[in-house]
Amino acid sequence: MGQTQLEAKNHPTHGSENLLGTALPVNPLVLEAVERGEDKSPHAVLGPHLNRFGQVGVRTLQRHVLAVDILTSTETVPMVRELGDIWVGLLEAKEIGRVPDYRIQRVEREGTRVVDDPYRHTPRLGELELHRLRTGGSTVQESLLGAHPQHYSSPMGEVEGTGFVVRQDEAVAVRVCGDFNIWNGSSHAMRQLGNSGIWEIFIPGVGNGTKYRFEYLEPTGTWIEYADPVGHYSTEDPDSICVVQPEGFEA
């Protein structure tokens, strides 16, 4: 697990030029889909992306805020509202081609709150894991799919969270909703890994005991909520809600 260093090459931009002092531009229609949580490649827009000058443009989706800042170990960078609840700011890369460690500071009516950015993290699954999912049995499915608590170190501190992975071959988009986002999955849209039908996201701050479920967008435009097929069901609502459990947990 680490910081993403990808450019938003999967989506068309406003024009052909990436100007010094600006974040990599994105088509407004794509921004609208990302803001609604209906895009299959949200990580190609949100999170950090290098422009051709080596600067790091950061986009983040933050709802119910008065203002948003990017925090690094050395500076606080104000962000500007770009579209809806999407905010954008620009960092200078301290090392060429590398994204500096950062956090997001939310300025709310009740005060300020610092959170990690789900969209700065690289996928937990690579080509080997995707191959295992295509060829392996139920044991492989349970070990790779579902909700798995994760931990890693970064220059700005330890990061705890949960990686969510689900197979949904026919979906237009897939999201995670739970008690951590007031059951509004539009802020935590997952990315599809290639054309595999596997969707994933790492959500910092989500730990053991968190209740969640998935929702996917059908080609007809209808959102369907469903329980994690390999998840551990909540005793309060076993038909649709699952609970994040520590690794090795057996019901």
N, C-alpha and C positions, 0 to 999 in steps of 0.2 A: 504494500500500500504506500502510495506517495502522492506527490503533487503532480497534477496534469501539466503537460507542456505542449499541448496540441494547439494548432490553429483551427479556426472555425471554417475549415475548408469544405465541410459537408453541406454548407448552406451558401446560396448566392448572396453577394454583397451589393451595396448601393452602386458602387462603381469599381473601377479597376485600380484606383489609387488608394493607398493606405498612408495618410498624411502624418508627418511627425507631430506628436502631441495629441493624437487621437487614438481611441480604441479601434480595433478592427471593426469596420461597419458591417451591419447585418440587415438583410431585407426586412422592411417593416412587417410584412405578412408573416415572416418566420418569427419575429419578435412577439407578435400577437399570439401566435400558436404556443410559443414557449410560456408566455405570461399566463395563458389559460391552462397550462399543463397538458397540452394536447400534441406535443411534438415528440417524435421517437428518438431524437438526438439532442436532448437539452444540454448535454455536456459540451456540444459543439458551439453553443452560444453562451451559456452561463459559465462561471468560473474564469480562470486566467487564460489569456491567449496572447501570444507574441505577435506584434506587428513587424513589418520588415526592417524597422529600425532597432529592434531588440527591446522595445518597451513592452510592458505588460498591461494590457487592458483587462480589467476585471468587471464582469457583470454579475449581479446577484439579484435574486428574486426575494424581496422582503416586504411582507404585508403588514399593515397597521403600524407604520412608523412615521415619525416626523422628519427624520433625516437618517442618513447612513454614512459611515466612514469605513475606510480600510485601515486596519492597524497592522504595522510591521514592528519589528524590534526597535526601529529607529525613528518612525514617523507615523503621523496620522493624516490620511489623505481623504478629504471630503468627496463624496460621490454625488452625482446629479441624477435626478429622475429622468430616465430615457423614454419609457413607455409604460403606462400603467404602474405596476409595482416592480418593474425592472429598473435597477440603478446601475450606473456605470462610473468607473474611475480609472485612473492611469497611474501605474507604478514604474519607476525606473529599475531595470534589472541590475542588481549589484554584480552579477556574473553573467557574461554573455550567454544567451540561450537558456537561462535558468530562471524559474519563477521563484521569487523570494517567499519565505513562509509568511503567511498573513492570517488575520482573523477579520471578522465583520463586526463592527460596532453599531448596534441598533439604538437610535435615539427615540425613546418612547415617551408617552405622556407621564409615565410613572418614573422615568429616569433612563439610564443607559444600561445596555446589556450586550455583552460580547459573546458571539457565537462563532462556531467554525462553519466553513462553507462546504456543503456536500459536493458541490460541483468542481472542487479543486482536486479531487481524489481520483486516482487511476483505478481501472477495474481490478477486482480480485481474481477474476478468471481470465486466463490466457488461452491460446490455441490448444494447449495440451488438455486443459480442463474441459474445454468445449468438445474436444474429441472424445474424452472420457464420458461426457454426458450423452453423446450420440451413440456410443458403443457399449456403455456399461449398464449394469443392472440397477436394482432398487437401492442397493447399498451406496453406490456412487451417487445416485440421485439425492439421497438423504444427506450425504456428506457435502454436496456442493450447492444444492438448491435450498431454499428456505431462508431463515434468519439466523445469522451467525455473528455473535459478539466478536469484535476485533479491537486490537490495541496496537499502537505504534508510537514511536517517539518522533518529535520534530523540534527544531530550534526554539520554538516558542512554547514548548511544553508537551506533555503527554496527551495523546488523543485516544479517547474511548468512544466506541460507537458500535453500530450494528450494520453488517452488510446484508442486503436483501437481494435474493436472486430467485427468479421464477421463469418457468417456461410458458409462453403464450404465443402460439404460432400465428394466429389469425388477427391479433390485436393491432390497431392503428397506434395506440399509445397505452402505457401501463403506468400506474402510480401506486404509491404506498400511502395509506392513511392510517391514523392511529390517535391515541390519546396525547401524543406529542405534538400533533398539528391540528388539534380540535377536529379530527376526522375530516380534514380538508386536504385531499391528496394533491391538489393542484400545485402546491409548493414543493412537492417531492416526486416529480415525474422521473421515471426510470429511463435508462438508455437501452436500446436494442444493440446487442453485440453482433455486428455484421448482419447477416441474414439468417442467423442461427435460430431465431425464435426465443432466445434467452435474453431476459431483461435484468438489469441490475442497477443498484445504487448503494452507496455507503452513506449512512446518516450519522454524523457525529452527535454525541450526547444521548443517543438512544441506547438504553441498557437493559439488563435482565428485568423481567416483570412488565415490560412495555407491551401494551395491547395494540394489535395492528390487524389489518387485512389489506388485500390488494383490490384494485379496481382497474378494469380495462375498457378501452373504447372500441366498440365494434365498428366495422366498416359502415354500418347503417347510421352511425352517429350517436348510438346509445351507450351510456356508461353502465357497466355491470360490476357490482361488488361481489367478491368471493373470498373464501378463506384460503390460506396458504395450504396447498395440497400436501406438503410434507411438514406442516407446522404442528405445534402443540396447542390444542384447543383450550380456550378459556372455559373454566367451569361455570362462569356466569352466563355465557352465551356461546355454547359449543358449536353452533351451526355456522357461525360466520366470523368469529373473532378468535385470533390466535395470540399467544403470549411468547415474547422472546425469552428463551431459556439458556442457561450456561451450556457450553460445549460438553457433550457427554451425558446430558440429561436424558433420562428415560422415564416416561410416564408410568 
